[in-house]
Amino acid sequence: MSFLSSFNISGSGMTAQKYRLDIIAQNIANAQVTRTEDGEPYRRKMTVLSSVSTGTFQDALKTATGVVQKDGVQVEAVIDDPSALVPVYDPTHPDANAEGYVMYPNVNTAQEMTDAMGASRAYEANVTAFNATKSIVLKALEIGR
């Protein structure tokens, strides 16, 4: 029943890319937020994806024998982008510092849209792989008739 693992792998990829799209949407929505709950400007968030193993006995056996097989992808962490905030001179803004500069989030909308397109394409690729596996399984079941 190895075809079932194909469904799990495609499903985990779709889940990870959907989460990545959610983070990108959050970044775009907060692109102009100069003050969050902690009083600082919003910082761009990034997802860290990693491969994941199912943790079955078979996986442990493969690892012990040196044959490492990963089954899917997961969101390992969501981290803040450490790049510098964007200073904009606007002395009338309520969040302006003593020199008249307002620190805006380090969110580049063009970069976020590019990342969103990449995540969307990766999601579509996982849907295509899922549907191809489903089609293969259906054809295999028709052979048994």
C-alpha positions in Angstrom: 0.0 0.0 0.0 2.8 2.4 -0.8 0.4 4.5 -2.9 -1.2 5.7 0.4 2.1 7.3 1.4 2.0 9.2 -1.9 -1.3 10.7 -0.8 0.2 11.6 2.6 3.2 13.2 1.0 1.1 15.3 -1.4 -1.3 16.2 1.4 1.5 17.4 3.7 2.9 19.5 0.9 -0.5 21.1 0.3 -0.9 21.8 4.1 2.6 23.4 4.3 2.0 25.6 1.3 -1.4 26.7 2.5 0.2 27.7 5.8 3.0 29.5 3.9 0.3 31.4 2.0 -1.4 32.3 5.2 1.8 33.8 6.6 2.4 35.7 3.3 -1.2 37.2 3.5 -0.5 38.2 7.1 2.7 40.0 6.0 0.8 41.9 3.3 -2.0 42.8 5.6 0.5 44.2 8.2 2.8 46.0 5.6 1.9 49.5 7.1 1.6 48.6 10.8 4.0 50.9 12.7 2.9 49.7 16.2 2.0 46.2 17.3 0.9 45.1 20.8 4.4 45.2 22.1 4.9 48.8 20.8 7.3 47.9 18.0 6.6 47.9 14.2 5.5 44.7 12.6 8.3 42.4 11.5 7.9 40.2 8.4 7.4 36.5 9.1 9.0 33.7 7.2 8.1 30.0 7.3 10.8 27.3 7.7 9.9 24.1 5.9 11.5 20.7 6.6 11.1 17.1 5.6 9.2 14.9 7.9 9.2 11.1 8.6 6.1 9.3 9.6 7.8 7.8 12.7 6.7 4.2 12.0 8.7 1.1 12.9 9.6 0.7 9.2 11.1 4.2 9.2 13.2 3.4 12.3 14.4 0.2 10.6 15.3 2.1 7.4 17.2 4.7 9.5 19.1 2.0 11.4 20.1 0.3 8.2 21.2 3.6 6.6 18.3 3.9 4.1 16.7 7.2 5.1 13.4 8.0 3.5 11.5 11.2 4.3 7.7 11.2 3.9 6.5 14.7 3.3 7.0 18.2 4.5 6.1 20.2 7.5 6.3 23.8 8.8 9.1 23.6 11.3 8.9 27.2 12.5 7.8 30.7 11.7 10.5 33.2 12.3 10.9 36.9 12.2 12.8 38.4 9.3 15.9 40.0 10.9 16.4 42.6 8.1 16.3 46.2 9.0 13.0 48.2 9.3 12.3 50.9 6.8 12.7 54.5 8.1 10.4 57.0 6.6 10.6 60.8 7.4 7.2 61.9 8.6 7.3 64.1 11.6 3.5 64.4 11.8 3.0 60.7 12.3 2.1 59.7 15.9 4.9 57.0 15.9 7.6 59.3 14.7 10.8 59.4 16.8 12.6 62.6 17.9 14.3 63.0 14.5 10.9 62.7 12.7 11.4 59.2 11.3 8.7 56.5 11.5 10.0 52.9 11.4 7.8 50.9 8.9 7.8 47.1 8.7 10.4 45.3 6.6 7.7 43.9 4.3 8.3 44.3 0.5 4.9 43.7 -1.1 6.5 42.8 -4.5 8.6 40.1 -2.7 5.5 38.8 -0.9 3.5 38.6 -4.1 6.4 36.6 -5.7 6.5 34.3 -2.7 2.8 33.9 -2.9 3.0 32.9 -6.6 5.7 30.3 -5.7 3.6 28.9 -2.8 0.6 28.7 -5.1 2.5 26.9 -7.8 3.9 24.4 -5.3 0.4 23.8 -4.0 -0.9 23.2 -7.5 2.0 20.8 -8.1 1.0 18.8 -5.0 -2.6 18.8 -6.2 -1.5 17.5 -9.6 0.6 14.7 -7.9 -2.3 13.8 -5.7 -4.7 13.6 -8.7 -2.2 11.6 -10.7 -1.8 9.0 -7.9 -5.6 8.9 -7.6 -5.9 8.2 -11.3 -3.3 5.5 -11.2 -5.0 3.8 -8.3 -8.4 3.9 -10.1 -6.8 2.4 -13.2 -5.3 -0.4 -11.1 -8.6 -1.2 -9.5 -10.2 -1.4 -13.0 -7.6 -4.0 -14.0 -8.9 -6.3 -11.2 -12.4 -6.4 -12.8 
